[in-house]
Amino acid sequence: RAAMARRFLDCRRQRAPAHIARLLGLSGGEATLQVRRLLYFQGRPVVLDDIWLPARMFKGLTSQRLSAYQGPMYGLFETEFGVRMIRAEEQIRAVAADAGAAALLELAPGTPLLSVTRVSYTYGDRPVEVRRGLYDTRAHHYRNELG
């Protein structure tokens, strides 16, 4: 069994919060897809990701399609939607787990987490993904390899 596993909790079309719309360069009221997933390591949830995508670029994306695709999400975005991520910027800070994140990550509320907000860009420096990951780093460290 693979050490890493993932579970998609949600993929829904909705208006983005204002700060997410700004990061994606969307006009007011433009729809996004919000994807929520958990990443597991050796059976334990260690990362909770909230991912926002411009809905018009990812028509037909569902939790089922995400779950069925075996490779990395960016591979799916490229092969099925023609969207290639070519660079990303990240902001990292320490946060305390709120009740919702704590429940999904099977932690006590208030447990320290690493919050990583990544904006990924395609050609022409167009932002096409905002991802906020909450990482339980008690047994793992955050490793980043971009580009």
C-alpha positions in Angstrom: 0.0 0.0 0.0 1.3 3.4 -0.9 2.5 5.5 2.0 0.7 8.6 0.7 -3.0 8.6 -0.1 -5.6 11.3 -0.8 -9.3 11.7 -0.4 -11.4 14.4 -2.1 -14.0 15.7 0.2 -15.7 18.2 -2.0 -15.6 19.9 -5.4 -18.2 22.6 -5.7 -19.0 25.6 -7.8 -19.3 28.8 -5.8 -18.4 32.5 -5.6 -14.9 32.9 -4.2 -14.2 34.8 -1.0 -13.0 38.3 -1.9 -9.4 37.7 -1.1 -9.3 34.5 -3.2 -11.1 36.3 -6.2 -8.4 39.0 -5.9 -5.5 36.5 -6.0 -7.1 34.8 -9.1 -7.7 38.1 -10.8 -11.5 37.4 -11.1 -14.1 40.0 -11.4 -16.8 40.3 -8.7 -19.2 37.4 -8.8 -17.2 35.2 -11.1 -17.6 31.5 -10.1 -14.8 29.3 -8.8 -14.6 25.7 -8.2 -13.5 24.9 -4.6 -11.9 21.6 -4.1 -11.2 20.2 -0.6 -9.0 17.2 0.0 -7.1 15.4 2.7 -3.7 13.9 2.2 -2.8 10.9 4.3 0.5 9.5 5.2 0.5 5.9 6.5 -3.2 6.1 7.2 -3.1 9.4 9.1 -4.5 12.7 7.7 -1.6 15.2 7.6 -2.7 17.8 5.1 -6.0 19.6 4.5 -6.0 21.4 1.2 -8.6 24.0 0.0 -8.1 24.7 -3.6 -9.8 27.4 -5.7 -9.9 27.4 -9.5 -11.6 29.7 -12.0 -14.8 27.7 -12.9 -14.7 28.8 -16.6 -11.3 27.1 -17.1 -12.3 23.8 -15.4 -15.8 23.0 -16.8 -16.8 19.5 -15.8 -14.3 19.0 -13.0 -15.9 16.9 -10.3 -14.7 15.0 -7.2 -15.3 11.8 -9.1 -12.9 12.9 -11.9 -10.3 14.0 -9.4 -10.6 10.7 -7.5 -10.4 8.6 -10.6 -7.3 10.3 -11.9 -4.2 8.4 -10.5 -1.5 11.0 -11.3 -0.9 14.4 -9.8 -3.7 17.0 -10.0 -1.6 19.3 -12.2 -1.3 16.4 -14.7 -5.1 16.2 -14.9 -5.3 20.0 -15.3 -2.9 19.9 -18.2 -4.2 16.8 -20.1 -8.0 17.4 -19.6 -8.3 21.1 -19.3 -5.2 22.4 -21.2 -4.1 24.4 -18.2 -0.4 24.2 -17.4 1.1 25.5 -14.2 4.5 27.1 -14.9 5.3 28.9 -11.6 4.0 29.3 -8.1 4.4 31.7 -5.2 3.9 30.6 -1.6 3.3 32.3 1.7 3.9 30.3 4.8 2.8 31.0 8.4 2.0 29.2 11.6 -1.6 29.0 12.6 -3.7 27.2 15.3 -6.2 24.5 14.0 -9.8 25.7 14.1 -12.5 23.2 15.1 -13.3 22.2 11.5 -9.6 21.6 10.4 -8.9 19.9 13.7 -11.8 17.4 13.2 -10.7 16.5 9.7 -7.0 16.2 10.7 -7.9 14.3 13.8 -6.2 16.8 16.1 -7.2 18.8 19.1 -8.4 22.3 18.3 -5.6 24.8 18.7 -2.9 22.4 17.6 -0.2 24.3 15.7 -0.3 23.8 11.9 1.7 25.2 9.1 -0.5 27.2 6.7 0.8 27.3 3.1 -1.0 29.6 0.6 0.2 29.0 -3.0 -0.8 30.9 -6.1 0.0 29.0 -9.3 0.4 30.7 -12.6 0.1 29.6 -16.2 1.5 31.3 -19.3 1.3 35.1 -19.5 1.6 35.1 -15.7 -2.1 34.4 -15.3 -3.1 33.1 -11.8 -5.1 29.8 -12.2 -5.0 28.2 -8.8 -5.0 29.3 -5.2 -4.3 26.5 -2.7 -4.3 26.8 1.0 -2.8 23.8 2.8 -2.9 23.2 6.5 0.0 20.8 7.4 0.3 18.8 10.6 4.1 18.9 10.9 4.5 17.1 14.2 5.8 14.0 12.4 6.7 15.5 9.0 8.3 18.6 7.7 7.2 20.7 4.8 9.2 20.1 1.6 8.9 22.3 -1.4 10.2 21.7 -4.9 8.9 24.2 -7.4 9.8 24.7 -11.0 
